[in-house]
Amino acid sequence: MLARQTHSDPSGWKLDELIACPVCDALLRDREVMILSTARCPRCHSVIAAPRERALTNIVMLATTAVVLMWAAVFFPFLEISARGLNHKSSLFDAVLAFSDGLMLPLSFAVAALIIVLPLIRLGTILYALAPMALGWHPWRHAVAAFRISELLRPWAMAEIFVVGVAIALVKVAGLATLSIGPAFWAMALLVVVTAMKDMFMCRITIWKTLSTRAR
């Protein structure tokens, strides 16, 4: 359990025993949290730590699965539209290129970055930082920086937002044309589920502590 720091004299605090709540910045005294237990902030009740059994192995396996699914989502057929005898197939890569003309070119780069490039970079940095430790090795050089990059990219990796947007668009277009969903759509939908499962296993405070300990 995490208890709030109550010392009135900051000079008596030991910095390696303190932790700040990522939501409300309350200063807390760090305590070891048992597997399958949950530590919450006493002020805002946000989850501070929730370690899970074999978390590193599960995170690495799910991240690897996500990379494979991302590759399938980019290059396999995403959607086929049939209307008045005309058929058109498109992939996720085609969707990115659809904005590549004239003044829409920056939008094409933004779409590619948010739904393809940044999610792949985040998955790659997670694998670089955690895969060696999941195998029982010491973390590779710059593993701490790699995991920090993955955390910075987390709000900007928007593959799941893209899937929600596509689902809404499909509902609106369904009455105007015949739609056939391709394997890339299901790969992207499964990618969202796998990403959610990966984040469920990821206790960031525990990972930071493990990186700090094993990097010595």
N, C-alpha and C positions, 0 to 999 in steps of 0.2 A: 504494500500500500504506500501511497505517496502522501506525506504530511506536509502542511505548509510550514515554511521556515519562520520561526518566531524570535530568533535572536535580535536584539535591538542594536547590538554593536556589530557593524559589518566586518570589523577587523577579526572577529572570532569565527567568521564563516569559512568553511573549506569549499573552495570553488568546485572541486571534483565531486562533492557530495550534493551539489545543487543542480536543479534543472528548472527551466522555465516552461510554463504551459504554452503551447504553440497558438492557442486561441486567445486567452486573456492576459498572457504574460505574467501570471502569478508565479512567484518564486517558491519552489517546492524543494523539499529534501528528498533526494533520490533514495529509493528503497528497491531491493530486489523483488521482482514480480515472478511468481511461479508460473509454469507452463499452464495454459488454459485459464489463467486468472486475468483479471482486468483491473488496471489502476486508472482512477479518474481524478480530474482536478477537483479539489474541494470547493473552489469558487464557482466555476462554470459547468462542472460535471462533464467536461470533454474527456474523451479517452486519451490517456497519456501513454500507456503501454498495454499491449495485449499479446504477449508472446504465444506462439503456437508450436506444437511439436513438429519437427522436421520442416520448419518454415523455409529455410534456405533452399533445401532440395525442391520443395514444392514451387517456390517462386521461380527458380531457374527452369524447371520443367515447363511451367505455364508460360514463362517468357519465351522460351524456345518454340512452344506451340504457337504463340502469338505471331512470331516472326514468319513461320510457315504459312499461317492463315493470311497474314498481310500480303505475302507474295502471291498467294492464290487470288486474293481479292483484287490485286492490281492488274493481273494479266488474264484471268479467266473472264468469260462473258458475264456481265453484271445484270443486264436487263435487255429484253427484246420487246419492241413495240410494234404492233400490227394495226394498221388503220387503212381502210379503203384499198386493200390489196397490196399495200406497201409495208415492207418489213425493215426494221432497223435494229441492229445489235450494237451494243456499246459496252465498253469496259470502264473500270474506274480511271484508267489511263486516258481513255477517250473523253471522259468527263472533265479531266484537267485540261486537255488540249482544246476543249470547246471554247475556252476564254482566251485563246492565245493570239487573237487578231486585234491589232490596233491598240486602242486605249484600254482594252480589257486584259492586256497582257499581265499587268501587276496582279489582277485578280486570279489569273491562272497560277502564278507563283505562290500566292497566298493559299489557294486551295491545295496545291501540291504539298506545301509545307505543313499545313495543319492536319491533313488527313493521311499523309504518306510519310514525308521526310521526318518530321519531328517525332511521330510515334515510333518509327524505326530507330532513330537515334536514341530515344529513351529506352527502348528495349535492349539495344546494343550496349548502352552504358550500364544497365542493370546486370546484364549477363557478364560484362567485363568485371564489374565490382564484386559480384556474388558467386559466380560459378566456381572459381578456385576454392572458396571457403566451403561451398557445398560438397566439394570433393575431398575436403579435409586438408587442403593446402593453405599456405599463407596467401593473403591477397596480393594480386599483382601490383606493380608499381602504378601509382596515381589512381588506385582504386577508390580512395576517398573522394578525389576530385570527380571521378566518373559518376559516383553515386550522387554527389552534390549536383552535377549537371542533370541527372535523371529527375531529381526532385524539382529543379528549377523549370524543367520542361513539362512537368505534370499538368499544370493548368492549360498548356498550349497544345497538348496532344488531343485532338478533337475527333477521333474516328467515331466515337459513340454518338457525338452530336450529328455527324454526317448521316449515320444510320437512321436516327430519329427524323431528320429532315427528309431523307428519301422515303421513309414510311409514310410521312404526311403527304408528300407529293404523289405517291402511288395511289393513295385514297382519292385524291382530287382528279387524277388522270384516268382512273379506272373506268369512268363512265364515258370517256371519249375514245378510248382505244383498247385493244386487247393486249394485256401485259403478260409476259412470261419472265419469271424471275430466274436468273442464271445462278450458277454455282458460286460466283463471286459475291453475290448478295448474301447467301447463307454463310459464306466464309467470313464476311464482315460482321454479320450478326453474331456468329460464334466468337469472333474476336472480341466483341464487346463483353460477352459472358466470361471469356477466359481472362480478360483484363480485370474485370470485377473480382474474380476469384483470386487473381494474383495480388491485388490490393488488399483483399481480406486477410491473406497470410502475412502481409508486410507490416511488421511492427518496426517503425522507423527508428525509434529510440534504441531498441535491441540491436538493430543492424548497425547503427552508429557505434554502439559500445563494442560489438563484435569486431568491426573494422578497426577500431582504435586498439583493441587488445591484440588481435592477431597480426597487425601491421608492425608490431614492435620487434 
